[in-house]
Amino acid sequence: MSVLFKQSLKREEERFKMEAIFHGAQIDDLSKEKKSGKENTFTFKDPKEYDYLSFEQKKELTKKMKMKHKSWATGTLSQIGKNNG
């Protein structure tokens, strides 16, 4: 029983960290992951930084971000990173 409880706490902590990152917080634990080559899931920039992209490239980037957000919202983000990069 305590294993299930510990796992539920760990999952809840991960969810809180993802929400904090989504809202722009810098998390120390995750800075180690960045150094290991993992990309920040939610990177939103100034729209002017996307001016160089064509309409099709913007559309594709939007599609990828929506897919990542949907995966994050449903709790399958770790699986998306492994399957689709």
SETORNU-704230 format. One record per residue: residue number from 0; residue in three letters; x, y, z of N, C-alpha, C in turn. Coordinates in steps of 0.05 Angstrom, whole numbers. Layout:
N
     i    aa      nc1      nc2      nc3     cac1     cac2     cac3      cc1      cc2      cc3
   NUM   ala        X        Y        Z        X        Y        Z        X        Y        Z
...
END
This chain:
85
     i    aa      nc1      nc2      nc3     cac1     cac2     cac3      cc1      cc2      cc3
     0   met       16      -24        0        0        0        0       17       25        0
     1   ser       39       25       15       56       49       16       70       54      -10
     2   val       75       33      -26       87       36      -52       68       52      -70
     3   leu       43       45      -70       23       59      -86       22       89      -78
     4   phe       22       93      -52       21      121      -42       45      137      -51
     5   lys       69      125      -48       94      138      -57       93      145      -86
     6   gln       84      126     -102       82      130     -131       62      152     -138
     7   ser       40      153     -124       20      174     -129       32      202     -121
     8   leu       47      203     -100       60      229      -92       81      237     -113
     9   lys       96      218     -122      116      224     -143      103      235     -168
    10   arg       81      222     -176       67      231     -200       55      259     -197
    11   glu       44      264     -173       33      290     -167       55      311     -168
    12   glu       78      305     -157      101      324     -157      109      330     -186
    13   glu      111      310     -203      118      314     -231       98      331     -245
    14   arg       72      327     -239       51      343     -251       54      372     -242
    15   phe       59      377     -217       63      404     -207       87      418     -220
    16   lys      108      403     -224      132      414     -237      126      422     -266
    17   met      111      405     -280      104      410     -308       86      435     -309
    18   glu       68      438     -291       51      461     -290       67      486     -285
    19   ala       86      484     -267      103      507     -261      120      515     -285
    20   ile      131      496     -299      146      501     -323      129      514     -345
    21   phe      105      504     -347       86      514     -367       80      544     -362
    22   his       80      552     -337       76      579     -329      101      596     -327
    23   gly      124      584     -334      149      599     -336      168      597     -313
    24   ala      163      580     -294      180      577     -270      205      562     -278
    25   gln      227      568     -265      252      553     -269      255      533     -246
    26   ile      256      508     -253      258      487     -233      286      476     -233
    27   asp      299      475     -209      327      466     -207      330      437     -215
    28   asp      312      420     -207      314      392     -214      315      387     -244
    29   leu      300      403     -258      297      400     -287      320      413     -302
    30   ser      335      431     -290      358      443     -303      379      421     -308
    31   lys      380      401     -291      398      378     -295      390      363     -320
    32   glu      364      360     -324      354      345     -347      360      361     -373
    33   lys      359      387     -372      365      404     -395      394      399     -403
    34   lys      412      398     -384      440      393     -389      445      366     -402
    35   ser      427      347     -396      431      321     -408      419      319     -436
    36   gly      409      341     -446      400      342     -474      370      341     -478
    37   lys      354      340     -456      325      340     -459      315      368     -464
    38   glu      297      370     -483      286      396     -490      263      404     -472
    39   asn      261      429     -465      239      439     -449      213      435     -465
    40   thr      194      423     -453      169      416     -467      154      440     -477
    41   phe      152      460     -461      137      484     -468      155      508     -471
    42   thr      162      515     -495      179      538     -500      163      557     -518
    43   phe      153      578     -506      138      597     -521      155      622     -524
    44   lys      156      633     -547      173      656     -553      156      680     -562
    45   asp      169      702     -566      156      725     -578      148      718     -607
    46   pro      124      724     -615      115      718     -642      134      729     -664
    47   lys      147      751     -658      166      763     -678      189      744     -684
    48   glu      196      727     -665      217      708     -670      210      686     -689
    49   tyr      185      684     -697      176      664     -716      171      676     -744
    50   asp      178      702     -747      173      715     -773      188      702     -796
    51   tyr      211      691     -791      227      679     -813      215      653     -823
    52   leu      197      641     -808      184      615     -817      163      620     -838
    53   ser      160      601     -856      138      602     -875      112      594     -861
    54   phe       90      599     -875       64      592     -863       63      562     -857
    55   glu       73      546     -875       73      517     -871       89      509     -847
    56   gln      113      521     -844      130      515     -821      117      523     -795
    57   lys      103      546     -795       89      555     -771       66      536     -764
    58   lys       53      527     -785       31      508     -781       41      481     -769
    59   glu       63      472     -779       75      447     -769       84      450     -740
    60   leu       97      473     -734      106      478     -707       82      480     -687
    61   thr       61      493     -696       37      494     -680       25      466     -675
    62   lys       25      450     -695       15      423     -693       31      407     -672
    63   lys       58      410     -673       75      395     -654       70      405     -626
    64   met       68      431     -622       63      442     -595       36      434     -584
    65   lys       16      433     -602      -11      425     -593      -10      395     -585
    66   met        5      379     -600        6      351     -594       20      347     -567
    67   lys       42      362     -562       56      360     -537       38      369     -514
    68   his       24      390     -518        7      400     -496      -16      381     -490
    69   lys      -27      369     -511      -49      350     -507      -38      325     -492
    70   ser      -14      317     -499       -2      294     -486        4      300     -457
    71   trp       14      324     -452       20      333     -425       -6      333     -408
    72   ala      -27      344     -421      -53      347     -406      -65      320     -400
    73   thr      -61      300     -417      -72      273     -412      -53      255     -396
    74   gly      -28      265     -391      -10      249     -376        7      229     -392
    75   thr        8      232     -418       23      213     -435       47      226     -447
    76   leu       57      248     -435       79      263     -446      105      246     -448
    77   ser      110      231     -428      135      214     -429      135      195     -452
    78   gln      111      185     -459      109      166     -481      112      180     -508
    79   ile      103      205     -510      106      220     -535      135      224     -541
    80   gly      151      232     -521      179      238     -525      194      213     -535
    81   lys      186      190     -527      199      165     -535      191      157     -563
    82   asn      166      161     -570      156      152     -596      160      172     -619
    83   asn      155      197     -614      154      217     -636      177      237     -635
    84   gly      192      238     -613      214      257     -611      204      284     -607
END
